[in-house]
Amino acid sequence: MLAELGLMSREPIDVDGQRVVPKRLLDAVLLPKMRYTEEDRDLVLLQVTAKGLRQGRPLTLTLRLCDTHDDATGLTAMARTTGFTCAIFARLVAEQKLFTAGVLSCEKVLSGVHVERLIAGLRAAGITIALEAKRVGAKAASA
């Protein structure tokens, strides 16, 4: 949402005769109020919904991910969800399972069995992931 509003832009804009970079202004305003302390516990919630056709029939897939701070290790939920994802990607690269060159986002690199391996790896790390498939006019099926 912040990006859609232009607040993540690194292109200077004019504000009352001053050149201001929206991202730098946002950082200056929000970061002092959002400092993470040792007592804080974070939560990561992610929902991705994709709609399309499978075998010519309408289908909606919804993935829900949830993770919390791990008191045993001291790892934040954000560190866990990003770090474990990177580790799984690194394994796939080391095993020469990914053949796409360049700097690409996850969704442009992973498909099929690689997505299944990512989900299985995150689940093995204790991250909750639910995958729901729903055909139009049908009841949802969860995985």
BADO-120587 format. One record per residue: x, y, z of N, C-alpha, C, O, CB in turn. Coordinates in pm, whole numbers, plus 50000, padded with zeros to 5 digits. Glycine has a CB too. Example, Ala and Ser with C-alpha at 12.3 -4.5 7.8 and 13.67 -1.06 7.14 Angstrom:
# BADO-120587
513194943150780512304955050780513204967050780514244966850846511314955350905/512854977550708513674989450714512905000350787513415011450804514084994050572/
//
This chain:
# BADO-120587
500824988250000500005000050000500875012650000500585022249928499074999950120/501945012550081502815024250083503435026849947503555038349904503915022350188/503815016049878504385017549743503345023049647503645031749566504925004049691/502115017849655501055022649568500775037449589500405044549496499795014549590/500945042049711500735056149742501935064949702501865077149709500465057749890/503035058549659504215065949618505185068849731506185075749710503795078749557/504905063749850505745066749966507035058649971507885061250056504975064450091/507195048949882508435041149876509325045949762510415040549739508115026149858/508865055949692509615061049577510925067549621510995074149724508775071149498/511955065549540513255071749566513475083749474514545089749473514385061449548/512445087049397512515098649308512075111049384510975111449440511625096449181/512925121349388512565133649460511315140149403511065140049283513725143549457/510535145949494509365153849455509475167549520510265169449613508025146649497/508705177049472508725190549527507665191649637506495188849613508485201049417/508085195849757507175198449868507495212349921508525214449984507315187549982/506605221849894506795235649939508165241149900508825247649980506615236650090/508565238449777509825243649727511065235749766512175239549730509995257449774/510895224849839512015216349880511945203049805510855197549786512005213950034/513085197949763513135184749700513185174249811514065174449896514385183449604/512225165149809512085154949913511975141149846511215139349750510845157850004/512735131749898512615117849852511595111049944511855109550063514025110249855/510425106949890509375101249975509845089950065509455089650182508265096149888/510655080850017511145069650098511965074550216511845069250327511975060050013/512795084550195513635089750304512775096850408513045095950528514715099450250/511745103850363510825110450456510075099950538509945101250659509825119550379/509565089550471508855078950540509745072350645509305070050758508365068550439/510985069450608511935063550704512155072750824512145068150938513265060750636/512335085550798512615095050906511445096351002511635098451122512955108850847/510235095050951509045096351036508745083251110508455083451230507825100450951/508815072051040508375059351099509435051851180509125046351286507895050450992/510655051551133511665043151199511875046351347511985037051427512975044651128/511945059051388512135061451532510975056051617511165053051735512285076351558/509795054951559508645050151634508485035051626507665029251696507385056851583/509285028651540509125014351516510355006351558510544995251508508835011951371/511175011451645512365004251689511974991651763511134991851854513235013251779/512574980651724512304967651785513154966351910514374968451905512594956051684/512534962752021513274961052146513314946152183512614938052123512634969352261/514134942652279514264928752323512944922952375512724910852369515334927752430/512084931552425510804926852480509744924852372508754917952395510294936752583/509944930652255508964929652147508934915652087509954908752084509264939952038/507784911652041507594898951973506834901851844505774908151848506834888452063/507354897351732506694900351605505864888651558505914877651612507724903951501/505094891251455504194881751395504214884351245504124895851201502734882751454/504334873851167504274875151021503024867850974502834856051001505564869350952/502194875150903500994869650841501064872950693501314884450655499684875250907/500834863050609500884865050465499754857150402499554845350433502254860850405/499024863550315498004856550238498174860150092498244871850055496564860050288/498244849850009498364851749865497194844349801496974832649830499744846549809/496454851349716495334845249646495574846349497495874857049445494004852049686/495424835149429495574834849284494304829049223493784818949271496834826549242/493834835349118492634830549050492984827948904493694835748840491464840849062/492464816848852492734813548714491974801148673490974797448735494224811548691/492464794748569491834782648519492774770948537493974772048512491434784148371/492224759648580492974747148585492114736948513490954734448549493304742748735/492704731148411491984721648326490694727748273489674721048261491674708848404/490784740748241489654747748181488564752048276487554757648233489074739348078/488734749448406487724752948505488264763548600489444763048637487264740548583/487424773248640487874783748732488334778048866487714768948921486744793848756/489444783448915490024778649041490624790449116491244799249056491094767549015/490434790549246491074800449333491974792949430491514783949501490014809149409/493244796649434494194791049529494534801749632494824813149595495494785749458/494494798149758494854807549864495894801049954495694790050006493604811849946/497004807949972498064803450061498104812950180498144825150162499454802749988/498084807350299498184815450421499394810850500499554798950528496874814350507/500234820350535501444817450612501354825350742500954836950743502744821050532/501744818850852501734825450983502964820851061503254808851066500414822451062/503664830251121504784826651206504934837051317504534848551302506094825651123/505504832651428505724841551542507174840751588507914831651550504774837851658/507544850351668508874850851729509144837651800508274832351868508994862851827/510354832451785510734819851850511564823051974512734826651964511534810551751/510944821852089511644825052215512834815852240513824820052300510684824252333/512744803452195513834793852219515114797852148516204796352203513404779852174/514994802952025516174806751948516434821751950517534826251920516034802151805/515394829551985515514844051980515294849751840515424861751820516874848252030/514964841151745514744845851607513374852251593512364846851641514894834251508/513344863751526512064870251499511324862451390511924854751315512274885051455/510024864551384509224858151279509704862851142509754854951048507724861351298/510044875651130510524880851001511844874350963512044870850847510684896151007/512744872651059514024866051030513804851550990514454846450899514954866851152/512874844951059512604830851028512014829250888512494821150809511634824951132/510984837150857510324835250728511204839350610511154833050505509034843250725/512004849650627512894853650517514154845050514514584840750407513274868450531/514744842550630515994834950636515834820550592516654815350516516554835350776/514774813950639514554800050599514234799250450514654789850383513414793850681/513484808950398513194809250254514494810550175514694803450076512244820950220/515364819550218516664821150149517504808450157518154804750059517454832950210/517484801850271518264789450287517744778550194518524771150135518214784550434/516434777550180515844767450091516214770649947516544761649870514304766850107/516144783549909516564787649775518034784249752518404779349646516324802649753/518864787049851520304784249837520544769349814521404765649733521064789049962/519804761049884519934746549863519544742649721520214734549657519064738849964/518454748449671518004745449535519054749849432519294742749334516664752449506/519674761249455520724766049365521934756849373522484752849271521134780649399/522344753349496523514744549514523284730849451524224724649402523824743049664/522064726249454521734713249395521464714249245521124704449180520524707149465/521634726249192521404729149050519994725549006519774720148898522424721548964/519034728549094517624726049064516974737948994515954736448927516864722749193/517574749749010517034761948947517944765748832519164766948849516924773649051/517374767548715518184770048597517984783948540518504786948432517894759948493/517244792548608517004806048560518144815048603518534815048720515654811348611/518684822648510519794831648541519264845648569518194849448523520824831948425/520034853148646519694867148671519074869148808518924859748886518754872248565/518724881448835518094885148961516594885248938516064893948869518604899049014/515924875548998514484874048979513804871849112514424866949207514174862448883/512534875349121511774873149243511364858449252511354851249152510524882249247/511034854149373510674840149399509614835149303509734824349246510184838549543/508574843149286507444838449206507794836649058507054830148985506294848049218/508914842349014509334840648875510284828848859510574824748746509994853348824/510764823348968511744812448963511114799149002511374788848939512914815449056/510284799349104509744786849157508454782749090507594791149062509534788049305/508324769849066507064764149019507064749349055508094743449084506884766348865/505884743649051505734729249071506414723649194506154727849306506234722248953/507314713949171507964706949282508814716349367509014713849486508834695649229/509314727149308510124736549386509264744049487509694746649599510844746549292/508054747549448507124754049542506794744249654506754747949771505834758749468/506544731849617506244721649718507404719849815507204717949934505904708249650/508614720449763509804718949850509944731049942510304729550059511074717249764/509674743049890509734755049973508714754050086509044756450202509474767749888/507494750450052506444749350154506814738550256506664740750376505084746050088/507284727050210507674716350302508814720750393508824717650512508094703650223/509784728050338510904732750417510494742850523510974742450636511944738950327/509594751850486509104761650584508274754750692508364758250810508274772650514/507464745250652506694737650751507624730150846507374729650966505724727750682/508694724250792509654716950875510324726150976510734721751083510714710150787/510424739050941511024748851032510004754051134510334762551217511604760550953/508774748851128507754752751225506894764351182506144769851263508404756151352/506974768251057506154779251006504834773350957504824763650881506904787050892/503744779350999502414774350962502044779050823502054791050794501364779051064/501724769550736501304772750600500074764450567500074752250585502454770250497/499044771250520497834764350475497594768050329497714779650290496594768250563/497274758150251496994760250109495584755350083495234743950114498034752850017/494774764050024493384760749998493094762449850493434772749791492434769650083/492464752649790492044753149650490524752949647489894744649713492644741249566/489954762149571488494762949565488054765149421488454774849357487964774249656/487244756049374486644757649241485374765749257484684764749359486354743749175/485054773649157483834781549162482664771949175482514762549096483694790449035/481814774349277480664765949299480964753249375480094744649390480064762449170/482204751749424482574739649498483074743349636483414754849661483654731749422/483134733749726483674735949860485194736149853485794729949765483194725049959/485804743349947487264744649950487924731549992487394724050074487694755850045/489094728949932489924717549972491224722950027491894730949961490184707849851/491594718750147492814723750210493944713750201493734701650194492554727350355/495174719450203496374710850203497274714850317498334708950335497144711850069/
//
